[in-house]
């Protein structure tokens, strides 16, 4: 198995003035399920959030650095850091560590700034790209199929939330590393809101 693979499913998409992020709630180590209520979407600022997939310690380090970068910029410059600049700073950290101790992560950074809603993808190599929709993790092939079929310009916020939920929940049906429920975070001009949809337990029969 590829040790750099992120064993989870996260998705992000831009809809109108909003960015919608979604992620499952299962944490695994090898074949074991270690936690069923993990939060994989983290608020970085009141106008930006990041999905995390990969090694937990690596992701936590990058989250704390992202929070520090945003706060430090605001204190020094007297204004909020743009989503573009924040993504660029995080990608620099990823690429700086690549040669001797790479971070095993895939990240989606979504946020709203003076230019509107933005979604960025970043990987362990420090690659960064701006996207309209994106998925990361082991369940991403399934999630991508749902996103590519359902995404279109002009999605309403409710349609975008339902599409994000459908993408992650579809991955849950096919990927053993993805499960338990879906967190959905919406970032818009008025700030960040979130909700959790848990799945009812079902008994398998043979």
N, C-alpha and C positions, 0 to 999 in steps of 0.2 A: 504493500500500500504506500502511496506517495505521502511522505511525512509532511509535505508542505500543503497538503489538502486541508481545506477548512471544512470541518464536519458540522455543518449547520445550513440554514437557508435564510438569507436576508434579501430584501428587495427594496428598491427605491424608484420613484417616478415623479415627474413634474406634471402638475395639472393646474393650469391657470396661474393664479398667484401663489400656489401652494407647492410644497414638496411633501410627499407621503413616503414614510419609511415603514417597513414591516419586517418582523423577524420571529422565528420560532422560539421556544422557551426551554429546549432540552440541552443539557450539557453532558458530553460523553468523554470517556477516556478509554481508547481501544474499543472493545465490544460492550463495555459497561456504561449504563446510564447513571451518572453521578448526581444529577440535580434536574428537577422537573419544573423549576420556577425561576430560571435564569433570565435576567434582563440583558438583552443584546443590543439595545438602542440606548445610547447615553446622551444626555443633554450636555453640550459643550458651552453654549451661551444661551441666553433667552431667545436667540433667533437662529440657532444652528444645533444640529444633533448628528450623531455618528453611529452607524451600525458596526458591530464588531463580529468577526468570525476568525477562528484560528486559535492560537495558544492564548490562554486567559491572561497569564502574566504579561506577555508581550502587548496584548490589547490594552490592559490596564495602564501600563507604562505610557503608551501613546495617548490614551485618553487624558491622563493627568498632564502630559506635556501640551496637548492641544488646549486644555483649559488654561494653563499657565500662559501660553503664547497669546491667546485671545485677551486675557486680563491684562497682561503686561503691555500689549499694544494699546489697549484702551486707556490705561493710566498714563502712558508716555505721550500718546498722540492726541488724546482728548476726544477720540471718536472710535466707533466700532471697527474692528478689522473686517475686511470684505471676505466673503466665502472663498473667493479665488485665492486671496493671499493666505488664508488659513490652510487651504488644501496644499498650496505650494510649500508652506513651512513644514507641514507634516510629511510631505513627500521627500523633502530634504533630509529629515531625520531618518526615514526609511532607507534612502540611498546611502547615507553616511555610514550606517551600521552594516551595510550589505556585505562587505568584504570579510569581516571577521565575526560578526554575530547577527545575522539577519533576523528581523522580526517576522515570525510566521503568522501573517495576518492578511486578510483582505478587508478593506474598509469602504464604506459608503458615507460620504459627508454631504448632508443636505442642509440648506439654509436659505435665508432671504436677506438680501441687503438692498442698497439703494438702486441696484440694477434689476432687482426682482429675484425670483426663485432660481436656485442653482443646485445641481446634483453632480458630485464628483466621485469617481472610482479611483482607489489607490491600492496597490499591491505591494508585496514584500520587496520588489525590485525598485520601488520608488516611482513606478509609473503612475501618472495621473492623467485622467481624461474626463472631460465634461460630457454628461450623458442626459438623455431625456428619460430613459428608463434603464435599470441595471439590476443584476442579481449576483450574489456571491455565495460560495459554499458548495458543499457536496450535492445539495438539492437544486442547484442553479439550472442544470439542463432542463428539468421539468418546469421550473418557475419561468425560465426564458420562453418556453413554448407558450405558456399562458399569457405572458406579457406581450409577446410579439403578435399574438392573435387578438388580444383585447385592447392594446394601447392605440390611441388615436389622438390627434390634436383636438382640443375642445372638450376633453373629459371634464365633467363636473367633479367637485371635491368628493361627493358621495360615491360616484362611479369609480374614482381613483382609489378610494379606500377599499371598495369591494373587490377591485381588480388586484390590489396588493394582497388582500386577504386570500383571495382565490389562488394566487400564485404560490404563496407559502403553504397553504393547506393542501394544495395539489402535490407539492413536493413531499409533504408529510406522509401522504399515502404511498409514496414510492421509495423514500429514502429513510433508512433505519436510524440515521444520525439526527434526523429532524423530527420534532414532535412536541406534544403536550398542549400547545396553544399558540396563539399569535398575538404579539404586541404590535399595535399600530400607533405611530406618532405622526402628527400633522404639524408642519411648520408653515406659518403664514405671516402676513403683515401684523397680525395682532399677537403673535407669539407662538408658543408651543402647546399643543394639547395631545393627550394620549388616551388609549383605551386598550383593554386586554380581552381577548376572546378565548376562553378555555374550552377544550373538547371534553365531552362526556366520555367516561371510560366504557369500553365495550369488552366483552369476554370472547376470546377466540374459541372456536370449536373445531374438532377434528373428526 
